[in-house]
Amino acid sequence: METILDSSTEETESSQSMQIKAASAPIVPIPKPEEGEKLKTQISAPSYLFSLKENDAPPFRKPCKEARPEILVGTIMSENEAVAMIAFSDGDKNNGLRQFLGYFLVEKAIIMNYNLSEKNFLVSLLLETIDYAAQRDFSAFKLACLVTIYLSTHLYFKWYYWQSPSAVWFYFKELMVRHTIEDSPDGEEVFEPEECYDIVSHFHTVYLNNLPLIHILTFGAYRLKFSWPFKPK
């Protein structure tokens, strides 16, 4: 029996495969350069270096209502899930924890399973964060809250394609304050002030300093050109 392909079906599938996670990401297909055509020099990378006005970029209008910092205890990872994660790690010393985190990220809709670059990055980030928490003897409750805050901040970052580092930084710091202040109507005391300061420093080192690379791992990069400024002798 001969299979007949519908051209409209092919167009639909191809258009779906080109969708980008962030609603504000560029949707115009990037044309292939003609033979002999030189790539236009981009002075800055999105939201990170110098000014975006130098680039051919879409209007920077946020697509929908922006998320606000709130109490996140038990929203992404619960205390029981943190205990199960550690137990899974004890069962398989080599790959147990990495395997658990891979399934966990997909199950919680943090990432799509096919986005391997973002998946590998988040697994590595969480492995480092879990090791950081273990060195400071955090309880399962504090570990679950810390993982939840880190993942919530990453979701906030990738919600908007043109998100600025300062917005991510202020969002994370306010989350930490809400989970440190005692007897606040919109906060809960999970971490001590000294722990809060240490966590903020850790996040700045492992996440915020690497935001340009995280942007590429999350959204991909098109026509990326590297140049080496030093001439061989």
Buried (B, 14 or more C-beta within 10 A) or exposed (E): EEEEEEEEEEEEEEEEEEEEBBEBBBEEEEEEEEEEEEEEEBEBBBBEEEEBEEEEBEEEEEEEEEEEBEBBBBBBBBBEBBBBBBEBBEEEEEEBBBBBBBEBBBEBEBBEEEBEBBBEBBBEBBBBBBEBBEEEEBEBBBBBBBBBBBBBBBBBBBBBBBBBBEBBBEBBBBBBBBBBBEEEEEBBEBBEEEBBEBBBEBBEEBBBEEBBEBBBBBBBEEEEEEEEEEEEE
